[in-house]
Amino acid sequence: MSSPEKPPNFDRENMMSQSDKRANPDRELRQRRIPFRTTRQNESGGAQFQGSFAAGTRQDQWTVEKEPGTWNAIYDYVTYGWNKKTIWKSAFIEFIGTAFQVYIMAMMSITVVNFQSPYLPAYAGVVGAIYISLFIYGTAAASGGHLNPMITFSTLLAGLTEFPRAVLYILAQTAGAVLAGGMIRGCLGKATTEKYQGGGCFLNNSTTDSFSIGQAFLLETIFSLICIFLAFGIGLDPRQAQLFGPSIGPAMVGVTVGVLIFASAGLGFPGYSGPSFNPGRCLAYSVARHDFENQWIFWIGPMAAAFVHGAIYHTVPPFTLVRICDVGVE
C-alpha cells in the first residue's frame, strides 16, 4: 500500500506541538531568527575608590562588613578585596600606563637637554605639566590614574585606597618602570643611554663639590611632600569636584608637577639631577643605565614624605567620613 503524499508545503517543524515550543524556546528562536537587543550598562569599577583622580566616579557612601574586635579588623583590612577582578584589571592599567609614561619622560628629558637652551627648566616644566595631565586623564577612569608609587602609598596611609589595591598598584608600577627601563636601553643603546644617564634621576657624590646624600634626601622629601599635599588638595579632595568640576583636578596635578620640575631643574648641583617626584621613574632610569647608586634616596624620600603627610592628613583632615548606621549581618 503506497504512503500518502506529503502536502506541498509540508514542514516538519509545523508538526511540533505548542507544548514542545514552550519547552524549547531557544530552538523556536533559532528557527524563527527573531532579532533581539541586549542592553548594557557602563561601569567604572576600576576607579570607584576614594583615592581615585576620577572624581566623577568616586563613591560617596559604601558599606563595610567586619567582625568586632581589633584582630578581626586587621584581618579584614589586609584580606578584603583580593578577589575583586576590577582591582586586578586596574593594576594592569597601572602597569602599562607607568611604563609608557616613564618611557616618554626619559625621551622628553633627553630631547630638552639636546636643545642646549638656557631655558631648559621652563621647557621641562611646561612639557612635564602637559604629559602628566594627559596620562592621568588617560588612565583615571580605568585605574584612578596614580601611575606613581608615591601617590599610591600616600593614599594608602590616608585611608583612601584599600590595602590590596595599593599593593597591586605598587607592584604593577614597579614592574612597569622596569619594563620602561628595558625599552629605553633597547631603543637608545648602551652608549647613548649611559651618556644621558638613562634619562635622569642620579646622584654622584664622588667629588668634593658634589651634592651630599643628606642634602639630596632632604630635598627629595620636601619636594615630595609639597607634591603630595597639592595632589590631595586639588585632585583627591571630594570638595574640589563640587567647587571646580570633576575634570579640572588632573590638569591641576599636572601643573603642580610642572611647577615643581621648573623649581628644581636648575639648582645646578654637580652630579645631581634634582628631585624625582616618582620613584618608579628613577628605578626605570637606573635599570636603563645599569647603575643603582644612591637609588634608595628616590624611594625613602617620597615614603618619608608620605608618612609626614599621612600624619597631617589624619590630624587635620580636609573632610570627615561620617558613619551613617551600623547594621548587624546575620
N, C-alpha and C positions, 0 to 999 in steps of 0.2 A: 504494500500500500504506500503510495508516494506521500512525502511530507508536505504539509500545507505550505503554500508560497508565503514569503515574508511580505508584509506591506512595503510599498515603495519607499516610505520614509521611516523605515524601521530603525530604531536607535536603542541599543541595549541599556543605555543609561536611563531611558524613559521608563524602563521596567522597574527601576528602583522604587521602592515604597517610600512614602513620606517619612516613615519612621527611620529608614536607613539614612536618608538625607540628614535628618536631625541628628542621628548618631555620628555622622561623618561630615561635619561642617567644613573641614579643611578640604576634603575630596570634592564636595559640592563647589567650594570656592575655586578650586583648580579647574574644574570642568567649565564653570561659567566665566572664569577670568575676570572677576569683578575688581575694578581698581579700588584701592584704599589709600588712606592718608595716615601718616604717622606724625604725631605731634611731639616735638622735642623741646626741652627747656634748657637754656644755657645756665650752667652753674660754674661759679668761680671758687670752687672749694679750695684750690691751692692758695688763694690769697685771703681767705676768711679767717684771719687771726689778727690779734691786736698789734703785733709788730710788723704789719704789712704797710708798704708805702702806697698801696692801692686803697686809698681812703674810702672810696665808694663801696667797697666790698667787705669792709670790716664789720664784724658783728658787734652790736651794742649790748646784747644780752646773750648769755649762754648758761647752760646747766652743767654742773659738775657733780658727778656721783662719787662719793667717797665714804669709806668706813670711818667711824670715830676712832681717835687715837693718833698719836704722833707717828708711830711706825707705819701705820696704815696710810697716813697722809704722804709720808715719804715714798712708800711703795707705789702709791697711785701716781705721784708726781713723776717718778722715774719710768714707770711702765706704761702709763696710759697714752695711747696714740700710735704705738708702733705698728698696729695693724691697719692704719688708715692709708689706703692706696694713694690718696691725693698728696700726702706728705712725701712719699717716695717719688712720685712724679714731679713734684715741685723741686725736690732735691736734684733731680736730673736736670731740670731747667737751670738751677743754680750752677751746676757743673758746666754745662755748655756756655751759659752766659758769662761766667767768670773767665773761662778760657778765652772766649772771644774778646771780652773787654780788656783783659790784661795784655793780650797779643796786640791789640790796636794801640794801647797805651805805650807799649815799647816802640812801635813803629812811629808814633807821634813824637815821642821823646827824641828819637834818633833824627827824625826829619827836622825838628826845631833846632837841634844842635847844629845840623849841617847848614842852616841858614847863616850861622855865624853873625847873628844880629845882636846889637846891644839891647834890643827889646825882647830878648828870649823869655824872661819871666812873664811878660804880658801875653806873648803868644801861647805859652804853656798854660797860663791861667784861663784864657778865653777858650782854647780848644778843650781843655780839661772840663770846663763847665758844660760845654756842649755834649761831649760824648758820655759823661756821667749821667746827664739828664736823659739822653736817648736810651741808654741801656736800662735805666730804671723804668722808663716808660715801656720799653720793650718786654720787660720781664715781670713787672709789678702784678699784672693780672694773673699770671701763672704761678708765681712763687713769692710775691711780695717785694721783689726787686732788691734784695740785700746785696748779693754779689761781693760780699766783703765779710771776712770772719770777724772783724772788729764790730761791725754793725750787728751781726747775729748774736755775738757774745754779749753785747750791751743790752739788747732786747731780752735775752735770757735772764740776765741779772735784774732787769727792771720788771720781770714777770709778764712781759708782753709776748713772749714766744715760748711755747711748750718745750719741754726737755727733749723729746725725741726729734722734733723738727730742728731744734738748734744743733743737736749732734749730727744729724744727717746733713744739714746745710754746711756746717763747718768742714766735715769730711769731703763733701762734694766740691766746695770751693777750693779746698786744698788740692784735691785731685785735678780740678780744672786748671789751677795755677801750674801744676807740674806739667800738664799737657801743653799749656801755653809756652812754658819754657822750652819744651821739646820742639814746638813749632817755630819758635824764634831761632833756635840753634839750627834747625833744619833749613829754614829759609835764608838765613844770612850767612851761614857757615861759621867755622871756628874763628877765623881771623877777624871778621867784621864784628861778630858777637862780642869777642873779648875786647876789641878796640873801643866799643861803646858800652862796655860793662853790662851787656845784656839788655840795656835799656834804662838802667839806673839802680837805685837802692844799694848803695855801697858805702862803706866806711873803712878807710885805710888810715890808721893812726900810727904808721911806722916812722913818720918823720917828726922832727921836733916841733914844727909849727902846725901840726895837724890838729884836727878837732879831737878832743878827748872822748872816751867812751861815756863818761859821766855826763858831759855836756850833750852828747847825742841822745842819750837816754832821756834826759830832762826835756830836751826839745821835742822828741818824739812823743812823750807823754802829754805835754801841754798842748801841742797842736792836735793830737788825737782827741783830747778832752774837749777842746773847742769844737772840733768836727762833730763829735757825738752829741754834745749839748745842742748845737744848732740843728742837727738832723732830727733829734727828738722834738725840738720846739716847732720846727716848720714842716716836718714831714710825718711824724708819728703821733703828734698830739691830736686827738679827735676833734678838738675845738677848732683846729686850723681849717678843716674841711668845711665846717659850718660858717666860718668867717670869710674865707677867701676862695672856697671852692675846692673840690677834691683833686683837681688836676694840677694845681699850682705847686703843690708840695715837692714832687720830684724835680721840677725845674729849679726850685729854690735850693734844694740839696745840691744839685749840680753847681749852682752859683757859689754855694758855700765852699765846695771843694776847689773850685776855680780860684776864688779869692785867697784861700789858704795856700794853694800852689804858688800864686803870684807873690804872696808874702814871704815864702820860704825858698823859692827857686834861686834867688840871687844873693843868698847870705855870703857866699864867697869863701867858705872854709875849705882849705885844700883837702882832698881825699874824702869829702862827704857830699852826698847827693841831696841831702835835705830829708825832711820827714816823709814817711811813706803814705799815710792815711789808709793803707790797705796792706795788711801782712801778706796776703796772697800774692799781691803784685811783686813784693820783694822776693818771695820764695820762687816765683817764676823766673825772675832775672838771675837769681843765684843758680837755679837749675840750668839756665841757658849758658852761663859763663863757667859753670862747674866750680864755683867758688862760694862757700858758705861762711866766710869770715864775718864775725860780728852779726850774723843773721838774727841772733836772739833778740837784739835791740828792737828790731822791727816787729817782733811779736810780743815781747814782755812789756814794751812801752804802751801799745794800744790796750793790752789786757789790764795794766795798772790804771790807765785812764778809764776803762770800763768799770772797774771796781769803784773808783772815786765817783764817777757819775752815778753808779747804782746807789751809793750811799746818799748822794744829794737827792736823787730821784725819790727814794723811799722816805727821806726825812721831810722834804717839802715837795710832795707830788703835785704835778700840774692839774691832776684830776683824781677823783677817788672812785673806786668801784664799790657800789652800794649793793648790799645783799638784800634782794627783794623778798625772798622767802626760803625756808628750809622745808623740804618735803621728804618724808620718810619713804624709802623704796623697799617694797616687800621682797 
